[in-house]
Amino acid sequence: HVMNIIRKNILSLSCHKYASNVIEKALQCATPEERALLVEAICGQQNDPHPPLLVMMRDRFGNYIVQRVIALAQLPQRDMLFW
């Protein structure tokens, strides 16, 4: 399943010039359940000192994904993003 591949490779894909466009489209087209899984992958594990979210925020392509996630995330996912 495409969403599982995206979820497992979210950081490397989000920080790539062209793959980040695919991630944006996946976030737009995802079901609420799929989007929630992608947001969880972006937020990373709670004890991770360098979660994907922080790396993506500092990346020239990844930051667009972070902006898109903030715009599209529903309330439970928004809470995860703004810890």
N, C-alpha and C positions, 0 to 999 in steps of 0.2 A: 504494500500500500504506500502511495506516494507521501502521505502525511507522516507516516512512521519514519521514512527515510529523511524527510525534512527535519522532523523533531530530533532525530539522532545526530544530525549534522548542522544544527541550527547556527552555531557560532561561525563555523567556517563558511557556510553559505551566505550568512548575513553580512560578512565582511568582504565579500567578493563583489566586484563591480556589477557583473551581469546576474549572478545568482541571487543577489539581494533583490532584484526586480521580481524574481520568481517567488521569493519569500513574501514580499509585499502582496503579490497576487494570491498566494496561498492563504494569507491572513484574511484577505477580503472575501475569498470564496469559501472559507472553512465554515463548517457547522459550529454552533456555539461550543459543543463538546470538543471538537478538534482544535478550535481556537484556544480553549482552556488548556489543553495539553501543550500547545505551542508556547503559551505564556509561561507555563510551569517550566518548560525546557529553557526558556530565556532567563527566567529568574534563578535557575540552578538550585543546588542543594543549600539548605540553610547554613551549614557550617563551611561552605566554600569561600575561601578568602578572595578569590577572583571569579565571581559568578559571570556567566556569559553576558548578563545585562550590563555590568560595569565595563567589560571589554568593548561591547557593542556601542555603548554611549560615547566612547572615546575614538571610535573608528569612523573614518570619513564616509563609509557606506552603511555600516551597522547603525549609525545614529538615526538614519532614515527609518530603519526597521523599528527602533525604539519609539520614534514619534508615531509611526503607524499603529503600533501595539497600544500605545496610550490612547490614541483616538478610537480604536476599535474595541478595546477591552470592556467587558461588562463589570459590574460592581465587585464580584468576588476576585476577579483577576486584577482589577485596579488596586485592590487592597494589597495584593501580592507585590505589585510593581512599586508601590509607595511605602516601603517599609521604613 
